[in-house]
Amino acid sequence: MVSASKGFLGIVLLSWVVYGCVDLKHVSEFSETSIEAISSYELLPNTFEQVCIQDCEQKHIRDYNVYKTACDCALNKKADSITGLMYTASLEYLTGLLEISNSDLTRYQTDNLTSTLSTGDFGPLQLKEEDVKAYSKVSKLILKVFTDGYRRKKLKEYITEGYEPLQVILHFLKRNINANLSGKLNVQKSSIQAFYFDFVRDKSLSDYERTKFAEDYFNRISEIEMNQKELQLFSEVIDDIAQGHKDLYSNLENLQDEKIKGKLARLRYRLKHAIALFSS
């Protein structure tokens, strides 16, 4: 039965067909933990737009400029938007995996998956054709799950169709967060070092003033590096989710094997540890 209202699509799945007597608890548990772990994206300390504004303001400070201080960060804002769409697609895919393996009755909204993407350069972010295709495939697969009435027995088909595009999306997220965004923070550190260098070496200033400048410098660098560690931690979360999904894909014919159960259990432990670090 399909229930729809203006502005969004709500799908109610009324029943699931039991996939033989197979217990897929380990699949649903991995999916649930992966959802919680990847949701840490929403706790990340930096965005492209935020770093752009910080760099712009730092430049105005260096130039002693308090007039015409507007910052053009439109491309960085667009980069954040695209990254957010990719994150949403991966999150919704994992939610679909959870529902299929868990046999829960579901009311599912798919309005977040109606956006389209186009290739191009968006400041710090480059959206390649493979990224756009992966996003499209995952979005269509999730919509198919909740409009064609997939059953639990379709788990193999869901993982098979979703494997390659999900891996591309997860790679995109890792590249964008751990390379592009963290890379902008490396540039920011260099800019801050150049800004403080002259003050610390300026012997016309008092020892106290020079010491305070040095202290401010180390505090700012320390804060940036702490943020980079969180970005790195999120990158490791992406790796573990990608590995777990790969293990599922590689063991579709023997999901009850104790080896796959053990692999997923170890990855769940790693993901739970990361979740605890983000929450601390």
Solvent accessible surface area in square Angstrom, and as a share of the most:
residue,aa,sasa,rsa
1,M,162,0.72
2,V,93,0.54
3,S,52,0.33
4,A,73,0.57
5,S,58,0.37
6,K,204,0.86
7,G,73,0.70
8,F,86,0.36
9,L,56,0.28
10,G,2,0.02
11,I,4,0.02
12,V,29,0.17
13,L,15,0.07
14,L,104,0.52
15,S,62,0.40
16,W,33,0.12
17,V,74,0.42
18,V,100,0.57
19,Y,46,0.18
20,G,53,0.50
21,C,140,0.84
22,V,45,0.26
23,D,80,0.42
24,L,0,0.00
25,K,123,0.52
26,H,22,0.10
27,V,0,0.00
28,S,8,0.05
29,E,48,0.21
30,F,0,0.00
31,S,0,0.00
32,E,105,0.47
33,T,5,0.03
34,S,0,0.00
35,I,33,0.17
36,E,96,0.43
37,A,0,0.00
38,I,0,0.00
39,S,34,0.22
40,S,5,0.03
41,Y,42,0.16
42,E,118,0.53
43,L,107,0.53
44,L,23,0.11
45,P,39,0.25
46,N,9,0.05
47,T,63,0.37
48,F,3,0.01
49,E,54,0.24
50,Q,73,0.32
51,V,0,0.00
52,C,20,0.12
53,I,65,0.33
54,Q,67,0.30
55,D,46,0.24
56,C,24,0.15
57,E,91,0.41
58,Q,10,0.04
59,K,105,0.44
60,H,27,0.12
61,I,99,0.50
62,R,100,0.37
63,D,72,0.37
64,Y,180,0.68
65,N,45,0.23
66,V,117,0.67
67,Y,169,0.64
68,K,196,0.83
69,T,59,0.34
70,A,97,0.75
71,C,41,0.24
72,D,130,0.67
73,C,11,0.07
74,A,69,0.53
75,L,96,0.48
76,N,16,0.08
77,K,124,0.53
78,K,92,0.39
79,A,0,0.00
80,D,33,0.17
81,S,59,0.38
82,I,2,0.01
83,T,3,0.02
84,G,21,0.20
85,L,38,0.19
86,M,0,0.00
87,Y,13,0.05
88,T,26,0.15
89,A,0,0.00
90,S,0,0.00
91,L,34,0.17
92,E,21,0.10
93,Y,0,0.00
94,L,1,0.00
95,T,29,0.17
96,G,0,0.00
97,L,0,0.00
98,L,27,0.14
99,E,26,0.12
100,I,0,0.00
101,S,2,0.01
102,N,61,0.32
103,S,39,0.25
104,D,64,0.33
105,L,132,0.66
106,T,13,0.08
107,R,165,0.60
108,Y,13,0.05
109,Q,94,0.42
110,T,1,0.01
111,D,50,0.26
112,N,81,0.41
113,L,6,0.03
114,T,100,0.58
115,S,49,0.32
116,T,127,0.74
117,L,23,0.11
118,S,81,0.53
119,T,73,0.43
120,G,29,0.28
121,D,103,0.54
122,F,36,0.15
123,G,47,0.45
124,P,33,0.20
125,L,2,0.01
126,Q,98,0.44
127,L,3,0.01
128,K,85,0.36
129,E,105,0.47
130,E,90,0.40
131,D,1,0.00
132,V,28,0.16
133,K,106,0.45
134,A,4,0.03
135,Y,5,0.02
136,S,40,0.26
137,K,109,0.46
138,V,0,0.00
139,S,7,0.04
140,K,137,0.58
141,L,7,0.04
142,I,0,0.00
143,L,48,0.24
144,K,71,0.30
145,V,0,0.00
146,F,0,0.00
147,T,65,0.38
148,D,93,0.48
149,G,23,0.22
150,Y,11,0.04
151,R,77,0.28
152,R,30,0.11
153,K,109,0.46
154,K,73,0.31
155,L,0,0.00
156,K,60,0.25
157,E,60,0.27
158,Y,0,0.00
159,I,0,0.00
160,T,69,0.40
161,E,71,0.32
162,G,0,0.00
163,Y,44,0.17
164,E,114,0.51
165,P,6,0.04
166,L,0,0.00
167,Q,42,0.18
168,V,35,0.20
169,I,0,0.00
170,L,2,0.01
171,H,104,0.47
172,F,1,0.00
173,L,0,0.00
174,K,64,0.27
175,R,52,0.19
176,N,2,0.01
177,I,4,0.02
178,N,45,0.23
179,A,54,0.42
180,N,43,0.22
181,L,3,0.02
182,S,13,0.09
183,G,26,0.25
184,K,43,0.18
185,L,1,0.01
186,N,75,0.39
187,V,101,0.58
188,Q,11,0.05
189,K,39,0.17
190,S,69,0.44
191,S,37,0.24
192,I,1,0.00
193,Q,100,0.45
194,A,67,0.52
195,F,31,0.13
196,Y,18,0.07
197,F,108,0.45
198,D,96,0.50
199,F,52,0.21
200,V,45,0.26
201,R,151,0.55
202,D,55,0.28
203,K,166,0.70
204,S,100,0.65
205,L,45,0.23
206,S,56,0.36
207,D,111,0.57
208,Y,154,0.59
209,E,74,0.33
210,R,59,0.22
211,T,81,0.47
212,K,75,0.32
213,F,57,0.24
214,A,26,0.20
215,E,80,0.36
216,D,58,0.30
217,Y,38,0.14
218,F,134,0.56
219,N,88,0.45
220,R,81,0.29
221,I,21,0.11
222,S,54,0.35
223,E,109,0.49
224,I,12,0.06
225,E,73,0.33
226,M,125,0.56
227,N,26,0.13
228,Q,25,0.11
229,K,146,0.62
230,E,62,0.28
231,L,0,0.00
232,Q,76,0.34
233,L,29,0.14
234,F,0,0.00
235,S,1,0.01
236,E,69,0.31
237,V,2,0.01
238,I,3,0.02
239,D,60,0.31
240,D,13,0.07
241,I,0,0.00
242,A,19,0.15
243,Q,80,0.35
244,G,0,0.00
245,H,1,0.00
246,K,96,0.41
247,D,11,0.06
248,L,0,0.00
249,Y,83,0.31
250,S,76,0.49
251,N,27,0.14
252,L,21,0.11
253,E,145,0.65
254,N,68,0.35
255,L,8,0.04
256,Q,74,0.33
257,D,52,0.27
258,E,127,0.57
259,K,157,0.67
260,I,2,0.01
261,K,58,0.24
262,G,22,0.21
263,K,82,0.35
264,L,1,0.01
265,A,55,0.43
266,R,148,0.54
267,L,17,0.09
268,R,56,0.20
269,Y,159,0.60
270,R,126,0.46
271,L,0,0.00
272,K,98,0.41
273,H,105,0.47
274,A,7,0.05
275,I,23,0.12
276,A,59,0.46
277,L,84,0.42
278,F,24,0.10
279,S,86,0.56
280,S,124,0.80
